[in-house]
Amino acid sequence: MKRSFVHLHTHTEFSMLDGAARVSDAVAAAAADGQPALGITDHGNMYGVLDFYKACNEHGVKPVIGTEAYMALESREERPARRGRRVDDSGGDTDDGAKLYYHLTLLAENNAGYRNLLKLCSRAFLEGYYYKPRMDWELFAQHSEGLIATTGCLGSVVQQALLQGNYQHALERAARLQDIFGRDNLFVELQDHEIPEQRQCNPQLLEIARTLKAPLLATNDLHYTSQRDAVAHDALLCVQTGSQMNDPDRFKFHGDQHYLKTAHEMRDLFDELPESCDNTLWIAERTDVNIEFGNVSLPHFPLPPQFDNSDEYLQHLAFEGAKKRWGNQLSDDIVERLGYELRVISDMEFSSYFLITWDLIRHARDNGIRVGPGRGSAAGCAVAFCLQITDLDPIKYDLLFERFLNPGRKSMPDIDMDFDDRYRDEMIRYTAKTYGREHVAQIITFSTIKARAAVRDAARVLGYPYAVGDKVAKAMPPLVMGRDTPLYACFDQEEKYVDGYRAAAELRQMYATDPDVKHVVDVAKGLEGLRRQDSIHAAAVVITRDPLTEYLPIQRKPESGVNPDDAPVVTQFEMNGVEELGLLKMDFLGLRTLSIIDEALRLIEDTTDEKIDIDQVPLDDENTFELLQSGDSLGVFQLESAPMRTLMRSLAPTIFDDLAALVALYRPGPMAANMHNDYADRKNGRKPPDLPHPDLGDILDDTYGLMIYQESVMRVAQRVAGYTLAEADDLRKACGKKDRELIAQHRAKFVDGAVASGYENDLGTRLFDIIEPFADYAFTKSHAFGYGLISYQTAYLKANHRVEFMAAVLTGVKHNLDKAGLYLNDCRQAGIVVEIPDVNRSEVDFSSKDGHIPFGLSAVRNVGEGVVSPIVAERNTNGVYSDFYDFCERVPTSVLNKRSIEALIKAGAFESCGHSRQGLLLVAEQVIDQVVGRRREADMGIQTLFGELDDAAGGFDERVQFPADEVDEKTRLAWEKEMLGLYVSSHPLHGVEASLRRATDCAVGDAASQQPTQDGRDPFITVGGVISNLQRKFTRNGDAMAVFDLEDLQSSMEVTVFPRTMSDHGHQLDDDAVVLVTGRVDNRDDEMKFIANKLTRFEPTGERQELRLTVPSHRINDQLISELKALLASHPGDTAVFLNLGKQVVRLPDSFRIEAGNGLAGELRVLLGPDAVLSS
């Protein structure tokens, strides 16, 4: 052991974009070399501590927990100015010759030291953040107990003084550290990476150690695991600094020695100072930090004085709530169910958890914040239903408590809470107010460098043209459910990535034959999977009993110009780590659909005086199911994608349970097994139901013999094999995790149980063969019914209050223009007029007036709510604006800024005042200057030269005349597109959409779902639409190319025109031009793109015509109308269709324009009668 060594200066992947040593690799390398311990000292944080601690324990290596702290020269309050642009690992120089920050290595010797490390790393962020989270002498003095410090690397306050030639300063700083941490707890750190500055400092460090009688410590400034990783690490530094590896002035490390050297290598390196290596073992022997996992620590919930404990209060609330849910006379089944659940909750010591959750939901409901009906497995809990945490009756829908809380497996409950997304921050504020700000934090998450990004990053930092990285990235396998196939799995076949390996054949060929590709891929392999940056988890929040820093480190990263106190407090440990520590993690998910529901209900009440309780609407509404059966579900939660709408038309839902089934079935697993089509066919009699055994009818009849829910799997195991529901949940979990050993155990138990229950052995085997794959992708019934209820509620609103609902939907997506265009077209198809913005009619958001939807003023670009709210408030108080002068006189002057007013004018917001857009643009600035000047004079008591003018007196009129100039429709639409992000009053495709449909293979939104060709490649297809956001670019070789958005009436996508196509067709590219584009979809990046091969300007064929039909009104019925629609839809074209219904003539929507030839007239006469066709 004396010849061994311990690395105590280790930068893992959590020293983001600086450390390239993956935790698992570093620990495995130390273990392989027989090193007894390993330290972790990431830059300024403790992000990786839990992963590191567990990895060390798994490998039998002692973990030494630490950090390489950032340190201010004197005080963390300092904010020195950076001098020059050159940056080193100490942030660069300041005006007085010091550094922005310094480094100091800290290690926890015991649990007290670990707790102090938590506090130091937290306070550095909360109190000392300036470029980096900085500690200072004062903090060290307050939190020195149990900590070991070293004099650090070249970036430390000690060595920087030596490099400046000031030995005395260096000695004083080292002595100051020794005074704080203690004689045996300050080590003089020595490093040797063949760096001249280290060779300069090391002799002087030895002298400091002798003077202070301080022990020596040999370290290697470890930033990657093996020597061959030096190139990948160098590339990582370039990613961090945005530079290329051939840049001589960039920040880089000296040499390739910053790796995890063997004990033998370190002993050889410091053979003249063996005690410096011995001391690494001494520190390892001294350190003893024990991080406890699994000990649940729930916050204290304040109880009313009449209750002695949480169990009593929860029981009281549960039974009081049960009476509200089911009436005062509770049935025996309900009492038994509640008693059972309360006993399990009490035995597992989770009563406080339920009370905390109940209180949060109560606060939201009491303050008008909409709460979701429950998602995940929590809807299976009757206690949660009684506490109004969830809104689905678990007894009525046979939702299982054991799926939520398994009595045989103690793990924290997980109740995910959906709130109106506008109030999520308010819920977090309430939580912090209730339990204390120092007890509540959001939870960190980390993004990693994905395979494609690694390839592009590697190509860039290596100095290759963009096309090289792009070529390699495009040769990689397509994304599967948004996930990359890792690079290693592209070259070595792995069971988990078989499809990806097959799709990477071209990449392997390129790697074998192209040295540039090989170079890029080899460097990319070293980058892939490393942490790129930290961010905040979308939902997770932690609440602790004692202050947060008693359990974990926290951070705050103030943004420029934002009060630091307003920046969110975030944990430094990820969500899984927080849960493993036994802390209360809750999910506060902001769900936009809830804000849409709330806004729709408000609009309905405003326009109809009808106050709807959406939680009490009947679940058998005829209009709702008609809407769903027709697939008219854009805007409906979970049911609006094109494939989902197709499935709905096939399934034709008739009851609420069908909606839950849709939510459960529309996922990759069930769809791969064709369960979605099986369900639709069995429901509608196209296939017979197929029960595995007649005894399972009461379990599986509702789903036509299919086990689409996890709860069904559990019920089958209970019925056939005699499992308890807790055991059945273990079976579900084993199958879901594909744990082969556990599955084998359960198979034997299941078959034996089936025999013991009186069934044949073959049935047990056959059922388990069905259950094993089903359990893998079966869905939680509780979640399906919970989200199915939100789907139903949104469908109900659309079916019964379409205008108000679509106005709320448009408000919900006012900052997502692609979605807004989709919904705007849905309104057009339904005959709902969406009006352009209007200062005299529009509200702040989209609204409902007289069956129309005025465009929300706040959705206009360059015009925020702060500008439009005063406009609307003034109009509502004192009436409409008569003209632009009246507007300028009445609104606050802060509204009259040029950018916002120009945007409103271009959007058409002043047309109701009698002004043309072009005319008002010409004089608006002059009018504003005049009115604002006059208002300021009036405020100061000054009048115009002639006093207040009276129009009736015929005096001199200062008012500017408004020109009547107007622009053509093309420019007007272009302005709408510029200011609103979409065409509102009209669309360049209006009137030609049917002709365009005939000229293309599919709509833009359906391009990605086209079937591949026989060789597996994406097919060449033709799509059409309007060009917008056209960007002309040049490659590094100077060749012209272009990128633009192609937009039809439903959606848009990005199109790339590479140089060869650009040279042939580039002259046809213009913003707002209508074009046909032939090419292929490129799905290989995170976002779909379309690669153009050919472009042509679209010209509608023939003159606009019309077809007039006469239908006796007595013949009109639903079947005839349905057949007529189908017939017209099968002949799309440019000809408008008019129906003569006796005294009334109806013009059919443009979606029913037809091609009058091809025998259509004859088919119409067969359907409608020989005299039906009047003209064509």
N, C-alpha and C positions, 0 to 999 in steps of 0.2 A: 504493500500500500504506500510505502514511503516514496516509491518511484512513480506513483500516480500523480494526478493533477486534476484540479477543478476549474473550469472556465466560469469566471464571475463577472464578465463584461460581455453580455450577449444581447445582440439586437435581432429580434425575430421579425417575422413578417408584420408584426404589429407596430414596428417603427416604420410607419407607412411610407412607401416610395423611397425608403432608405435602407431598411432591413430586408434581406432576401432569404433569411434562414427560416424555413417553415418549421413550426414548433415540433411537429412529429419527426421531421428529418433530423433536427438538431439533437433532440432527446435520444433518438435511436442511434445516432452516431456516437454520442457520449457513452451510451450503454455498451455499444459494440466495442469501444476501446477500454471498457472496464473502469471508466471514471465513476467514482462513487456518488457524485453530485453534479448539478449544473445550475448556474444562475440565469436569471432573466432580468435584463436592465434596458427595457425599451425607452425610447426618447420621451421623457416628460409624461408618460402615461403608464397605466396598469392594465391596458386592454386585454392582453394575452395571458394574464396571470392564472385564471382558472383552467384554461386549456392546457397551459404549461404544467400546472400542479397535477392535473389528472394524468397527463402523458408521462410525467416523471414517475408517478406511483405505479403506472402500468408497466414500466420498464425496470422498476427496482432502482431508480436513480433518485437521490434525495433532491427535492426542489429547494433552491435558494431564491427567495422572492426579493426583487429589488426594482429599481428604476434608475435610469440615468437622468437625473433632474436637470431642468434648465434653471439657472440661477441669475438673479440680478446682481450687479456689482456690489451695491449696498442695500438698496431698498426696492421691494416689489412695486412701490408707488412710482418709481422712476419711469419716465417716458422719453428717453434720449432720441434725438433725430439721427436717422441713418445717413452716413456720408458716402456718396458715390453709389454705384450700382453693383459693384462686385460683392458677391455673397459667398460666405464660407459656412462651415458647420456651426459657427457662432453668430450667424446672422449678418456679418459684416461689421464695419467700423462705425463708430459714432463720431460726432464732431470733436469730442475731447480725447480721441485716440483710444477709447475703451471699446469693448464689444457690446452688441445689443444684448447678448446674454452669454452665460458661461455654462459649462457642464460640471456635474458632480455626481459620482456614483454612490448610491445608497442601497444598503442591503438590510433586510429584516432579520434580526438575530432570534427573535421569539415572537410570541403572539402580541405582546405589547408593542414591539417594533412594527409588526404588521399593521396594527391598528393606527399607529402613528404615520405609517407610510400611506395608508388610506386617506388620512386627514391632510397630509402634506400635498399629495397629488391632487386632492380636491381643492384645497385653498389656493394652490398655484393657479388653477383655472378660474376660480371664483374671484380672487383678489389680485392676482398678479399677471393676468393675461395681457401680453403686449407682444405681438408676433408669435410668441410661444407662451405656454403657462409657466411662470417663473416663481421660484421660491426665493427666500432671502435669509439672511442671518437670523432675523427675528423669529421666523417660522422654525428654523432649525433648532433654535434654543427652546422653543415652546414644545417641540415634538421630537426630542432627541432620544428619549428613553427607548431602549431595545433596538436601536439602529446602529449599524456599522457604516462608516463613511470612508471613502478613499479620496486621495487628492485628484483622481480623475485622469482624463486623457489630455491631449494637447489643448483642448478647448476649455480647460478648467481655469479658475482664477489663479491657481498656483502656477501652472505652467505658462499661462499667458504673461504673467509677470516675469518669469524666467526668459521668455522669448523677447521681452522688451528690455532685457538686460538688467532687471531690477531684482536681484537675489533677495535683498532685504524685505521687499514687499512680499515676495513669494513665501519667505520664511514666516513673516507675520501672519499671512493668511492661513498657512498650514497650522500655525500655532493656535490661531483663533478657532479653527475647526476642531483641533484637539481639545481645546478648552470646552467646547460645546458637547462633543460626543464622547470624550473620555480617552485616556491614554491607550487602552487596548482596543479602542473602537475607531481609531483613525489609522488607516493604513496608507503608506506612501506607495502609490500605484506606478508600476513600471511597465512600459510597452516597448516592443521593438519590431516594427514592420519595415525596417530598412529605410525609414524616413529620416532625412538629415536633422529635422527639428527635434526628433526624439533622441537622436544621438547627442544633440546639443544639451537637452534638458536632463537626461538620465543621470549623468555624474553629479549634477547639482541637486537632483532629487535624493540621491544617496547621502549627500551632505546634510540636507534638511532632515532626513530620517535619523542620521546619527545625532544631530543637534537636539532633536525633539525626543530621541529614544523611541521613535515610532517604528512599528513593524513594517517590513516591505511586503509588497504584493505584486506578483507577476500576473499580467492579464494579456489576452489578445483581444483587440477591438473587433469582436466577431460580428460580421454582418452577413455572412453566408456560410453554408454548412461545409461544402467541400471546395477545394482550390479551383476546380473546373467551373464553379459557379461565378467566378469573378466577372466574366463577360456579361452574364445575365444581370449581375448586380450593377455593373457599369451602365447597362442599358436602362435599368430601373432608375438610376440617378438622372439619366437624360429624360426619362418620362416625367420625373418630378420637376425638373428645371425647364422642360420644353426645349431642350437643345439636342444637337446631334453628336455622336461619338467622335466625329472628326473635328470638332470645334476645340481648338487648343486652349481657349480661355474659359471653358465651362468648369463647373464644380465637379471634381472627380477625386477618387481615392488614389493614393500612391501604391502601385504594385498590386499583387494578387495574394497578399498574406493575411487578409482579414477573414480567415476561415476557422472552423473548429479543428484546431490542430490536435494531434494525438498527444498524450501525456509525454511520450518519448520526445516528440518534437519540441514541446515547451520546455522540458528539462534540458535538452541540448541547447536551446536558445538562451536559457538563463543558467548555464552550467557553472558560471562563476558566482552566482547568487542563489544557491540551492534553497536557502531559507525563504526566498520570495515565492518559490513553488510550494514549499512545505506549508507556508501560511495559507495557501488556498485550501489545503486539507484541514487546517486548524479552523478556519472560518466555517467550512462545511460541517465539521464536528460540532461547532458551537451553535449553529443555526437549528432551530426547531420550531417551525411554524406549522400549526395544525389548523387547516381550513375545514370547518364542519359543513357537511352537506346533509340535506334532508330533514333537519330539525325545523319544523314549521314555526314561524314566528309571525303571528297575526297582530295587527294593531289593536289597541284597546278600543272597544266601542262603548261610548257612554250610555249607561242603562238608566231608565227611570227608577226612582228610589224604591218602588214597590216590588222590584224584581231583584233576586239575589245573584243571578248569573245569566249568561247569554242563552243557555239552553231554555230556561224558563220563559225569557222574553220572546225567543223565536217561536216556541210552542204557542204562546198567547197570540202572537201576530198571525201564525199559520191558521189557527182555528177560527180566529175572527175573520180572516180573509176568506177562509173556506165557506163561511156562511154567506158572504157577499157573492161568491162565485156560484154556489150550489143551493143556497137557501138555508134557513135556520135548522131544518131537520136534515142532518147529514146522514147519508146511508151508511150501513155497516162497512161496505167496501171502501168508501172514502175515508172513514175514520181509521180503518185498518191500514190503508195505504199511507195516510199521513203519519200514523204512529210508527210504522216501519221506517219511513224515511227520516223522521225526526230522531229515532234511536240510532240509525246509522250515522247521521250527521253529528249527533252528540258523541257517539263512541269515537269518531274520527277527529273530534275537537274542531269542527268547522262551523259551529253556530255563529261565531263572530263574523266569519266570511259572508254568511247569508245576510246578517244584519247590516254589514257595511254596504253590500250590494243593494239591499232593499232601500237603504237611506239615500244612495246616489240616484236610484231610479225615482224614488219619491220626490227628491229635490227637482229632478227634471220635469216630472209630471206637474208638480205644484207651480212650476214657473213657465208652463206652456211650452216646454221643449219636447218635441215629439220623440218617442222612444220606439224602437223596433219591437216586434212581437216576440223576439227571441230567436237565436240561431244556435247552431251547434247542438250538442246533446242536452243542453240545459232545459230545453222544452220538454224533456221527459221527466222532469222533477215536479211533482205535485206541490211541494212546499214553495217552489219558485213561482208556480202559477197562483197560489194563494196570496203570495206577497206582491203580486203584480209585477214581478221581475220578468215573467213571460206572459204571453196572452193566448197560448194554445192549451186547450184542456187535454192533459196527457192521458186521462182515463178514457175520454171519448175517442181519441185517436190511437189508443193502445201504444203510447210512447213509453219507453222503458227507463226507469230510474237507474237500473244497473249499468245502462250504456253511459249514463252521466257520472255516476259515482259508484264504483265497484267496491262493495264491502270487503272483498278479499284482497284488495290492492290499494294501500293507502297512498294516494296522490292528491295534490291540491285540486279542488274543483276548478272548472274553467267556464265561467259564465261570461260570454262575450256580449258587450252592450253596444247596441247601435243607437246613435243619437243623430238628430238633425245636424248635418255637417256644419251649419252656421254657428252652432253652439258648443262644439266639442271643447274649444278653449275655455268656455265658461264652466263646463263640467270639471275640467282639470283645476281651474281656479277655486271652485267650490271644494274640491277634494283637499287642495292645499290649505284652504282656510279652516277646514274641519279638523284636519289631522296635523297641521303645522307645515309651513313651507319647507322646513328642513327634513320633513318625513316623506315628501312626495316628489317624484321625478319621472320624466319620460325615459324611455329605454333606447339605448344606442343600437344601431345596426351597421354593418360594414358591407360595402360593395367590393367585389373582387374583380381582378382583371380576367375577363372571359376570353375564351380561345380566339375568337375573331379579333377582339380588341388587342390581344397580345400580338397577333400577327401584324396588324396594322401599326401598332406601336413599335414593334421590332424593326419593321421595314423603314419607318420614319427615322428612328434614332440611328440606324445603320447608314442613313444617307441615300437610300434607294428612292427612285421616283415613286410617286403615289401609285402608279399603275402596277408596280411589283407587289406591294402589299395588297392591293385590291385584287389582283389576279390570284394570289394565294388564298385570300379570304373567301373568294367566290368558288374556289375549288373545294372548300370544306363542306362537310355534310350539311344539309338544310337543318334549320332549328326544329327540334321536336318539343312541342308544348313550350316554346320560348327558351328552350335550353340547348346549349351547345353540346356537341360531342367533344370531349376533351381531346387535346392533341395526342396524348399517349394512346388513346383508344382508336385514333385514326391509323396508327401504325402497328399496333398489337391488338389482335382480336380479343375483346372482352365480352363476356356473356351479357352484361348489362347494355352494351352498345353495339350489338351485332349489326343492326341496320345502319348505324353510323359508319361502321368499318366498311361495309359494302359500298356505301356512297362515297367513301374517301379514296377509291381506286385511282382517280385522276390525280389527287394530291400526292399519293405515294409515288406515282409515275413521275410527277414533276420533281419531287424530292430526290428521286434516284438519278435524274438526268440533268437537272438545272442547279448548278452550284449556288446561284443567288437564292433560289428557293430554299435550298438546304440550309444556307446561312441564316435566313430569316426564321425558318421554323425552329432551328436549334436554339436561337436566342429567345424566341417566343415561348418555347417549352419552359424556360427558366422564369419567364414573367407570369405565365398562366397561373391563375389561382391565388396570386399574391393580393393582399389587401390594397385597395386603391385609395379609399377615403371612408370616413365615418359619416353617418347621417342619423336622423331620428326615426325610429320605428313609427309606422303610420298609426298604430293603435295602442301599443303597450305602455302601461304606466305602472310604477311600483309604489306601494305604500308600506312604510315600515313602522314598527312599534317605537323603537328608539331612533334618534337621528340617523339619516342615511349613512353617514360616514362611519357609523359603528359596524356596518356590514359590507360596504362597498365604496369604491371611489366614484366621485361624480365630477361633472364638468359643465362649463358654460362657455360658449364661444360667441362673444358679442360681435354683431355685425357693425360695419362702419356706419356712423351716424345714428345708431340705435342705442338707447339707454341700456347699459349692461344689465341692469336689474330686470329689463324686459326680455332678455334672452332666456330661452328655456333651459332649465336645469335637466341634465341628462346623465344617466349612469354611464360608467366606463365599462361595465360588463354587459354582454349581450343577454337577450331574453332567456335563453336556456340556462345560462349561468345564474341569473337572478332567481329563477324557479328552483334550481338545484340547491341554492342556499336556503331554501325554505321561506323565501319572502313572498309577500302577496303581490302577484302580478295580475293586473286587470287589463282587459282590452276595451278602450274607449274608441270605437270606430265611428268616424263621421260618415254617415251614409247620405249621399246626395238625394237619393230617392225619397227619404223622409222629408227633406226640405221641399221637394216637389209636391208631395202629398199635402203638406201644411200650406204651401202657397196656393195650391189648387182649391183647397177648402176655404181659404180666405177669399179668393176671387169669387167662388160660388156664392158665398154669403153676401159679398158686396153687390153682386149683380142680380141675385134672385131672392135675397133675404132668407134663403134656406140654409139652416145650420145642420150640416151632416156630421154624424158621429161615425167616422169611417171604421171604427173598431166594432160597430154594431150593424153594419150593412148585411143584408141577407147573402148567404154564400151560394144561393141558387138563382141569382139574377139572370133572367133570360137574355137581356141585352148584352151582358158581359160575356156569356158563353157564345152568343152569335158572333161577337167581335173576335173572340179567340178562335172559333172554328174557321173563320175566314182568313186567319193569319194577319189581321189588321192590328199588329201589336207593337209598332214602333213607339218607343217611349215607355212601354210596359216593362217593369223590372224583370230581368233575367230572361225575357221572352222576345227580344227584339232583333236578334241576328237573323239573317236570311235563311240559313239552314234550320234554325229553330222554328221560324214561321212556316217553313215547308213541313216540318214534322208535326206542327200543330194542325195544319190542314189535313194531314193524313190521320192523325190521332183523333181529331174532332172531340175535344174535351167536353164533357157534359156535367161533371161534378167536380167539386173542389179537389178531391183526391187525385184527379187526373193532372191537375196543375203541379201538385207535389211530385207526382211521377215524372212529369216533364223535367222538373228541376233536377231530379235524381238521374234520369236517363241520358240527358244531354251532356255527357262527359265521355272522354276518350275510351275508358274501360268498357262500359256498357255498349257504346256504339261499335267498338271493335268486335264485340260478341253479337252484334245485331239485335240487342235486346230492345232498343228503341222501336225498331220496326216490328219486332215480334209483339210488343205490347200493343202498338197501334193496330196491327192485324187481328190480334186476338180480341181486342176490345170491340172492333167493328165487324166481327164475324168472318173475317177473311181467312182466319185460321182458328182451329178449335183450341180452347185452353188445354194445357197439358200439365196435370198435377203429378208430381213424383209418386204420391200415394194418396188414396182417398182420405186418410185420417188428417191430412194437412190442409183440407179444404177451408176450414175456418181461419187458417193462418194466411193462405196464399190465394184464396178466391178473389180478394180485392185487387190483386195484381196479376190475375189470370195465370197463376201458376209460376210466375217468375219471382225469384228472390232478389228484388231490386234494392231492398233495404237491409242494413245490418241487423236491425231489430228482427226481421224475418228469419235471418240465419240463426239468431239467438233463440227465437221461439221454436224453430224446428229442432234445434239441439235439445231444448227442454222437453218437447213433446216426445220425440223419438228415442233419444239417448239418455233421458233422465238427468240431464245437466241442470244444475241450478242456474239462474240467470247470471249470477256472478261468474260461474264457470264458463257459461256460454260466451260471456264477454271476453274471457281469457282466450277462448277458441278463436273468436273474431280477430282479436289482436294478433295472435300467433300467425293466422293466415294472412292478415294484412301486412305483417312485417316479413312474411316469407321465411320465417324461422324454421328450417327444415327439421331440426331436432324436436322442437316443440310440436310441430305439425304431426310428426310421426307418433309422438306420445298421444296426441289428441285423436289421431285416427284409430289407434288401438282402443282407446277409452270409448270413443263414439260407437264403434262397431260392437264392443262388448256391452255397452249400455243399451244399444238397440235390441240385442238378443235378450238382455235381461228384462226389457220392456215388452217382450213377446213378439218382436218382429224378426224376420229372417236375417241371417248374416249378410246375404246378398244386398238387402235393402240398405243396411247400415253402410256397406262399402259404396253402393251406388249413390246414396245421399251425400256421403262425405266427398266423393268425387265431384259432385255438383257444388257443394259448399266451398271447397278449398279455393277454386278460382273466383267464385262469386264473392266470397268474403273479401277478396283483394280489392274489388272495385265497387262492391255494394256501398250504398250511400247511407248516411245517417238519416233515418226517417224523421227525427226531431228537426233536423236542419232543413230537410226538404219541405216539411209542412210549415216551418217558420218562414222561410223565404217564399214558399208558395203562397202564404197569406199576403205578403207584401205584393207579390205578383198579381194576386186577385184584386187587391185594393186599388192598385194603379189601373188595372184593366177595367174595373167598375167605374172609376172616374172618367176614363177615356170613353167608355161606352155610353155613359149617361150625362156627362158634362164635358164634351170634347173640347169646346173652345177654351174653357177655363183650364182644363188639364194641359192642353198643348201650350197655352201661354205660360203656365208654370214650368213645363218642360223646357221651353225656350229660355226662360230665365235661368234655369239650372245649368244650361250649356252656353250661356252668353259669352263665355271666354273660350269656348271650344268650337271654332267656326265649322270644322268638318261635320260635327254632330248637328250644329244649328242648320246647316244646309239640308241635311237629311230630314229633319223635322219640319222645316219650312216647306219642303216639297210634299211631305205628308199632309200638311194643312191644305196646300193647293189641291191635292188629289181629292180631299174631302170637301172642297168648295169653301174652305175657310179663308177669308182674305186677311193676310198679314199686311198691315199698313206701314208705310214708311214712317220714320220718326216725325213727330209733330209737337212743337212746343205748346200747342193749344189742346192737345188730345192725349199725348203719350204720358205715361207715368214713369217713375224711375225705372221700373222693370216692365217686362211685357205684361199686358193686362187684357181684360175682356170688356169690350164695349159694343153693344148693338150687334152681337154675333161676329164681330171682327176682333182682330188682335193688333192693337197699336204697338209698334216696335218700341221696346224699352229704351229710354234716352241714355241710360247708363251703359248700354251695350254698344253705343257709338264709340269708335276708336278715338283716343285722345280726349275723351270726355268721361271723367270719373263721377262717382256718386256725389263727391263733394261739390261738383259743378252743377249737376242736374237737380239735386234735392232742393236748393233754394229756388230754382226755376219753377218746379212743380208746386212748392209751398206757396210762392207768391201768386201763382195762377189760381190755386185753390182758394186763396184768401180774398183776392181782389178781382177775379175774373180773367177772361182770356186776354191775350195780347193783341191789340188792334193792328199794330205794324211793328217794324223793327225799331223805330224810335221809341215807341211805347215800351217795348221789351227792354231796351237799354236804360230807359229812365227808371224802371221798376226793380230790376234785379240787382243784387249786390255787385259792386264794381269788380269784385274778385272773379265773378263769372265771366266778365268781358275780356278774357284773354284771347289773343289772336288765334292760337292753335285750336282751342275748343270751339270757338265761334265758327271758324272756317270748316271744321269737321261737321258741325250741325248744319251749316248752309249746304255743303256738298251732299249731305244725307237727305236734304229736302225738308228739314225741320221747320223752315219758315215759309213754306209755300202757302199754308193756311192764312198767313198774314198778307197775302197778295203779292209776294215778291218771287221773281224767278231766281233760280239758283245762280246763274251766271251774272245777272244784273246785281244781285245783292253782294256777290263776291267782289265786284268791281268797286263798291263804295262802302262796304261794311267797316273797314278800318277807319275811314274818314268820319263816318257817323259815330263810331265808338269814341274816337278822340274828341270829337265835338261835345258829345253828351257827357263824357267823363269829366272833361274840362269844365263844363257848365255846372255839373253837380259839385265839383270841388269848390268852384267859386261860390255857389250857393251855401255850401257848408261854412265858408269863411265870411259870409254876409255880403258878397260882391255880386252885383247884377251885371247884365250885359250893358253895353254902351247906351242902348236905348231903353233900358229897363226891361221889365218882363213884357214880352210881346204878346199882343192879343190878336189872334188871327182875324177876329171880326173887325178890327180897326183898320184892316188893310195895310198894316205896317210892313216893314221890311221883314222878309222871311229867310231865316238862316238855314232852314232845312234843306238837306241835300236831296235832289231828285233821284229816284231809283230807276235805273235803266230797265227796259223790258227785254234786254238781250236774253236769249236762252240757247242752250247747247243742244246738239242732236241727241237722239236716243242712245247711241253708242257711247258717247261721252258721259251722259247722265248715268247709264248703267255702270260704266267704269268707275265713276265717283262713288256710287253706292257700294260697289265691290271694295273700293279702297277704304271707305269709312265704316262700313257695316260688316265687311268680311264676306259678304254674299250678296247676290242679286235679290232684291225684294220686290220692287214695283213690277218688274218683268224679268225676263231671262233670255239671253241670246239664243237659247234652244227652244223657246216657246214657239209652237207652231210647226217645228221641224222634228220634234222628238220621235214621232212615229217613223218618219223617213230615216232618221239617224239609227233607230233601232233595227231597221231592215238592213242597213249598211254595215252593221257591226255584228260580232259574234256574241257579245254579252255586254251588260252594263259595266261601268267602271268598278262598282262595288263587288261584282261577281268575278272579276278577272282572276283573283287568287284561288278561286275554288274550281277552276277548270281542270278536267281530268288530264293526267299526264299521257303522253303518247306511249306506244307499245314498248319503246326502249327506255321508258321511265323519265324522259326529259319533259320539261314544261313545254306545252304546245305553243306554236305561233298563233296568235289571235289578233283580231282587229277590234279596237275600242274607239269610241269617239267622244268628243266633248269640247269644252272651251279651254283655251290656254290661259293660265294666270301665273303670276310670280315668275315670269320668264327671266332666267339668268344666263347670259352668254359668258362662257369661260374659255380659257386657253390652257392646254396641257403644258407641261414643262418643255415640250418640243415646239411649242408655239402653234399647235393645231387647235382650231376652233371646236368647241363642243357646247352643249347647252343642257340645262336642267329646268324643268317647268312642272307645274301642277296641271293635270288634266281633270277637268271637272264636268260631270254631267248633272242631271237634276237631282240625283240621289247622293252622290259622294264624289271624292276626288282621290287622286294618287299621284305620286311623284314619278315623272318620266325623265329618263336620262338619254341624251342623244350623243353618242360617241362620234369622234371625228369623221369616220368613214361615212356614216349616215348623215352627219352634219353637212359634209361637202356636197352631197346629192340633194338634200331636202331642206337645208337650213334656211333658204330664202323664203320658205313658206311660214316661218315662225314669227308670230306677232302676238302680243298680249291681246286677249279677247277674240282671237281668231278661232273659228270652229274647224276642227281638224279630225281626220281619221288617222289613227296610229296603229301600225302593225308591228308586233314585237313579241317579247317573252316576259313573263313575270320573273322577277328575281327575288326569291324568298330567302336568300342565304344570309342576309343581314337581319338585325333586330326589327327593322321596318321594311315592309314590302316596297319594292320599286319596280318600274316597268322599263325595260331596255328596248328603245325604239329601233326598228330595222327599216321602217318606211313611214313617210308622212305625206298626206295629201289634204288639201283644203276640201272641206265638205261643201257640196252644193246640192241643195234639195232638188229632187227630180220633178220636172213638170210644174204646171201652174196649180195654185191652190184650187181645189174643186170641192163640191159638196154632194152628198147623197141624201135624198129625202125619202123617208119611209112613212107609210101610213099604217097604223095599227088600231083597229076598233077598240075602244076603251073597255068593252065587255070581255075582250080576250086577254086583257092584261092580268097575269098572275105571276107568282114567284118562279114557277118552273119555266114559263116562257121567257121571262126576263133573264133568268140564269142561262138558258140556252142561247139567247140572243147575244149576251155578253161574251160567252165562249166563242161563238161564231165570229163576231167582230174582232175579238182579240187574236184569232188565228189568221187574220188577214191585215196585219199592221201596215199603215201607209200614211199618206198626207191628206186624204180626203175627209172632210168633216162630215159628221152624220147628224141629221135632224129627224126627230120623230114627230109625226103629225098624229096627235091623240084627240081627234075631234076638234074641239074649240081651242085646244092648247098645242103649241109647237115647242118642243124641248130640244135644245142643242146638247148633244152628248159631250162629256168632257174630252179634252184632247187625247187622253189615254186611249180613246176608242176611235181615233182616226184610222181610216182603213185604206187598203189598196183595192180600188173598185173592180179591177179585172179579175182574172184567174177563176171565173165561174162563181164569184161571190153572189152576184145578182140572182142566179138560179137557185142557190142555196137559201137565200133570203125568201124567195117566193115559195119554196117548199115549206119553210118554217112559218112564214107569216101570211101566206095566201098569194094567189096569182096577181092581185092588184096592189101588192104591198110597196113595190119599188116605183116611186113617182118620178125620180130624175137621178141622173148620175153623170 
